């Protein structure tokens, strides 16, 4: 669904990614749509947070200062991005607050080019 609106996401945004545990559940036939596909049970108890991305975007891609917080492993990425890749000052924190990747200058998701 994000792909459908991605081009329109420019400026500051917060994108929240969820999974829905009802996808694998059998839904009653009375919940059929016009084309015959089954509806998803949108009860909030079925939703599970994956991650939150917030900051500056250009056409749906991180572009400028952003932070990404993962609910799955507790890691947080913070820094500057260009075309969805770290570009400039960037680091990754582990769930306990220690560095998972050192603070420094990056050009993509590879190794730190210069530690700060």
PEKA-V292112 format. One line per field, one symbol per residue. ss: DSSP state (H for helix, E for strand, - for the rest). phi: phi as a letter, one per 20 degrees, with the letter a starting at -180 (. if undefined). psi: psi as a letter, one per 30 degrees, with the letter a starting at -180 (. if undefined). A space follows every 50 residues. Layout:
ss = ???
phi = ???
psi = ???
//
This chain:
ss = -HHHHHHH--EEEEEEEEEEHHHH----HHHE-----E-----HHHEEEE EEEEEEEE--EEEEEEEEEE-----EEEEEEE--EEEEEEEEE-----EE EEEEEEE------EE-
phi = .fgfdgfeecoebcdddcdcffgefedgffeeefenfefefeggfeecfd acdbqecclndfbpfbccdeefcmfcdcqecblmdgbofabcefgenefe cffreccneffffbfd
psi = eeeffeffjkakljkkklljffeflkkkffgklegflklkjgkfffkkke lkkkbkljhfkkjaklkkkkfefglkkkaklkhgkkjakllkklfgflke klkakliagalkejk.
//
